[in-house]
Amino acid sequence: MPSSLPTESPGRRSLASSGTLYVVATPIGHMEDITLRAIRTLKEVDLIAAEDTRHTRKLLTRYEVPTPLVSYHDHNKEKRTPELLAKLKAGACIALVTDAGTPSISDPGHYLVREAVGQAVPVVPIPGASAMVAALSVSGLPTDSFVFIGFVPRKPAKRKRLLHQLKGQPRTLIFYESPKRLIGLMEEIVRVMKDREAIMARELTKLHEEILRGPLSKMVKEISERPPLRGECTLLVAGCEVEAEIDREALTGYLGELRRDKGRPLSELVKEVAKEYGLSKKVVYEEALKLEKEV
């Protein structure tokens, strides 16, 4: 399957003569949300590496794909990757798929792609469905520029620090979260960033697809009063419209840590802090001068 995208379906041996890893997007819900090229690729490769073979088997049965399956998930990626790379280097063509959507996006497939690239194995994208793009397209929030965060850290300290870093970000923010932790994440975003317009997309393209819109506080109340949610959730939050209010305590602590490294100039420290907290260098510099006077 050369990258020139032939208009006619080539025979099996017209796939790249050397081993190639095809990153194939599959439906995020509705079975028909798959491209003709993706189906053809799945039929023509030598092997399909799937996050959940039982889940992928349903898709392959639907489209009469006879290609052998092997599991590739977060718990076996380190063991399975060398095996797959050996097959690729021996000339085999392998398709990488995830349970739903585009592989390697908040997905263990990233590990295999990175190793394949590092060993000069050709990697070809077969694009298709993506939950974050689908949600963004119907969000009504700015789409010209956005930041994809994916799943936030589970440890409270790391999660809080990440949200503080994003506090002054003017672009639309996109999160993935499980339904069990969604309310907690939304409440924490309100505490750190204050209330903002947002949308929550759940079960996209499936029978029970749902999209909620409005201020985060309103959505927290609405979801809290309902039966527990099911299905992975995509949360989009409006970016900061004005310069973020400085969290002096957090900023003071971080500047204090960096100040111990006396060999670095203030301009370098300001640049690092501004990037870390999503603030302008001018604002951080002014705050740093205030802190210097208080010492």
C-alpha positions in Angstrom: 0.0 0.0 0.0 2.2 2.9 -1.2 1.7 6.3 0.3 0.6 7.7 -3.1 -2.9 6.4 -2.3 -3.7 4.4 -5.4 -7.3 4.8 -6.7 -7.6 1.0 -7.2 -7.2 -1.6 -4.5 -3.8 -3.3 -5.0 -3.2 -7.0 -4.4 -1.8 -8.2 -1.1 1.8 -8.1 -2.3 1.5 -4.5 -3.5 1.9 -3.5 0.1 5.3 -2.0 0.8 8.0 -4.7 0.0 9.7 -4.0 3.4 7.8 -4.3 6.6 5.5 -1.4 7.4 3.5 -0.4 10.4 0.1 0.9 9.5 -1.6 3.0 12.2 -5.3 2.4 11.5 -8.2 4.4 12.9 -11.3 2.5 13.7 -14.9 3.6 14.7 -15.4 5.4 18.0 -18.9 4.0 18.2 -20.9 3.6 15.0 -19.6 0.7 13.0 -19.9 2.6 9.7 -17.4 5.3 10.8 -14.5 3.5 9.1 -12.9 4.4 5.8 -12.6 2.2 2.8 -8.9 2.5 2.9 -8.9 1.3 6.5 -10.9 -1.8 5.7 -8.6 -2.6 2.7 -5.5 -2.2 4.9 -6.8 -4.5 7.5 -7.5 -7.1 4.9 -4.1 -6.9 3.3 -1.7 -6.7 6.2 -0.1 -9.9 7.6 -1.1 -9.2 11.2 -3.3 -6.9 13.2 -2.1 -5.7 16.7 -5.2 -4.9 18.7 -5.7 -3.4 22.2 -8.6 -5.8 22.8 -8.8 -8.7 20.3 -12.4 -9.6 21.3 -13.6 -6.0 20.6 -11.7 -5.8 17.3 -12.9 -9.2 16.2 -16.5 -7.9 16.1 -15.3 -5.2 13.6 -13.4 -7.6 11.5 -16.3 -10.0 11.4 -18.6 -7.2 10.2 -16.3 -6.4 7.3 -15.2 -9.9 6.6 -11.5 -9.4 7.4 -9.7 -12.7 7.9 -6.3 -11.3 9.0 -4.9 -12.9 12.2 -5.0 -10.9 15.4 -2.6 -10.5 18.3 -3.1 -8.5 21.5 -1.2 -5.3 22.1 -2.2 -3.3 25.2 -0.7 -1.4 28.1 0.1 -4.5 30.2 2.0 -6.4 27.5 3.5 -3.6 25.3 7.0 -4.0 26.6 7.1 -7.7 25.9 5.1 -7.6 22.6 6.9 -4.7 21.0 10.2 -6.6 20.3 8.2 -9.4 18.7 6.3 -7.1 16.4 9.4 -5.2 15.5 11.2 -8.4 14.5 8.3 -9.3 12.2 8.3 -5.9 10.7 12.1 -6.0 10.0 11.6 -9.4 8.5 9.2 -7.9 5.9 5.8 -8.3 7.5 3.2 -5.6 7.3 1.3 -4.9 10.6 -1.8 -2.8 11.3 -2.1 -1.2 14.8 -5.6 -0.6 16.0 -7.0 0.6 19.3 -10.4 -0.2 20.9 -11.9 2.9 19.3 -10.6 5.8 17.3 -7.0 6.7 16.4 -4.2 4.6 17.8 -1.4 6.1 19.9 -3.5 9.1 21.0 -3.7 8.6 24.8 -3.1 5.0 23.9 -0.4 2.3 24.4 0.1 2.2 20.7 2.3 5.3 21.1 5.0 3.0 22.5 5.1 0.8 19.4 5.1 3.7 17.0 7.9 5.4 18.9 10.0 2.2 18.8 9.3 1.6 15.2 10.3 5.2 14.3 13.5 4.8 16.3 14.4 1.7 14.4 13.7 3.2 11.0 10.6 1.0 10.3 8.2 2.8 8.0 5.0 4.0 9.8 2.0 5.0 7.7 -1.2 6.7 9.1 -4.6 5.5 7.9 -6.7 8.3 9.3 -10.2 8.2 10.5 -12.4 8.7 13.6 -11.1 10.6 16.7 -13.2 11.4 19.8 -11.5 14.7 20.5 -11.9 16.0 16.9 -15.5 14.8 16.8 -16.3 16.6 20.0 -14.4 19.7 19.0 -16.3 20.0 15.7 -19.7 20.3 17.5 -18.5 22.2 20.6 -19.1 25.7 19.5 -15.9 26.7 21.2 -12.9 28.1 19.3 -11.5 25.5 17.0 -8.7 27.4 15.3 -6.3 26.6 18.1 -6.6 24.1 20.9 -4.6 22.1 23.5 -5.2 18.3 23.8 -4.4 17.2 27.4 -5.9 13.7 27.3 -6.2 12.0 30.7 -5.0 14.1 33.7 -2.7 12.6 36.4 -4.5 10.6 39.1 -2.3 11.9 41.8 -3.8 15.1 43.3 -0.6 17.1 43.5 0.4 16.4 39.9 -3.2 17.0 38.6 -3.4 20.3 40.5 -0.1 21.5 39.2 -1.1 20.7 35.6 -4.3 22.6 36.0 -2.4 25.6 37.3 -0.2 25.4 34.3 -3.2 25.5 32.0 -5.0 28.3 33.9 -3.8 31.1 31.7 -4.0 29.1 28.5 -6.2 31.0 25.9 -6.8 28.0 23.7 -9.7 25.5 24.0 -8.7 22.7 26.4 -9.6 19.1 25.6 -9.6 16.4 28.3 -10.4 12.7 28.3 -11.8 11.3 31.6 -13.6 8.2 32.9 -17.2 8.8 34.0 -16.3 7.9 37.6 -13.7 10.7 37.8 -15.4 13.3 35.6 -17.3 15.3 38.3 -14.1 15.5 40.4 -12.1 16.8 37.5 -14.8 19.4 36.6 -15.0 20.6 40.2 -11.2 20.9 40.4 -11.1 22.9 37.2 -13.6 25.3 38.6 -11.5 25.7 41.8 -8.3 26.4 39.9 -9.6 28.2 36.8 -13.0 29.5 38.0 -16.2 28.7 36.2 -16.0 28.4 32.4 -18.1 27.5 29.4 -17.6 23.8 28.5 -19.1 20.8 26.7 -19.1 17.2 27.8 -19.4 14.6 25.0 -20.2 11.0 25.9 -20.8 7.9 23.9 -20.1 9.7 20.7 -21.7 8.2 17.5 -23.3 5.5 19.7 -27.0 4.9 20.4 -26.9 6.9 23.6 -24.7 9.7 22.4 -25.0 12.8 24.7 -23.6 16.3 24.6 -24.0 18.7 27.5 -23.2 22.4 27.2 -22.9 25.3 29.6 -20.9 26.5 32.6 -18.9 23.8 34.4 -20.8 24.4 37.6 -24.1 23.9 36.0 -23.0 20.6 34.4 -21.6 19.4 37.7 -25.0 19.9 39.3 -26.8 18.3 36.5 -24.6 15.2 36.3 -24.6 14.8 40.1 -28.4 14.6 40.2 -28.5 11.8 37.6 -27.7 8.0 37.7 -23.9 7.3 37.2 -22.6 8.0 33.7 -21.3 5.3 31.5 -18.8 5.4 28.6 -15.6 7.4 28.2 -16.1 11.2 28.3 -14.5 14.0 26.4 -14.5 17.3 28.2 -13.8 20.6 26.3 -13.2 23.8 28.4 -13.0 27.3 27.1 -9.6 29.0 27.2 -8.8 31.9 29.5 -10.2 35.1 28.1 -8.1 37.5 30.2 -4.7 37.3 31.9 -5.0 34.6 34.6 -5.0 35.7 38.2 -1.7 34.8 39.7 -1.6 32.2 42.4 1.0 34.0 44.5 1.5 31.1 46.9 2.2 28.6 44.1 4.3 31.1 42.2 6.3 32.1 45.2 7.0 28.4 46.1 8.2 27.6 42.5 10.3 30.8 42.2 11.8 29.9 45.6 12.8 26.5 44.3 14.4 28.0 41.3 16.1 30.8 43.2 18.3 28.3 45.0 20.0 27.8 41.7 22.0 31.0 42.0 23.9 30.5 38.8 21.0 31.2 36.6 20.0 34.7 35.5 16.5 36.1 36.5 15.5 36.3 32.8 16.0 32.5 32.4 14.0 31.7 35.6 11.2 34.0 34.4 11.0 32.2 31.1 10.8 28.8 32.7 8.1 29.9 35.2 6.0 31.6 32.5 6.0 28.5 30.5 5.2 26.3 33.5 2.2 28.4 34.6 0.9 29.6 31.3 1.6 33.3 32.1 3.2 36.1 30.2 6.9 36.7 30.9 6.1 40.3 31.7 3.7 39.3 34.5 6.1 36.8 36.0 9.0 39.2 35.8 7.0 41.9 37.7 6.0 39.3 40.3 9.6 38.1 40.6 10.8 41.6 41.3 8.2 42.0 44.1 9.3 38.7 45.6 13.0 39.9 45.5 12.0 43.0 47.5 10.3 41.0 50.1 13.3 38.9 50.8 
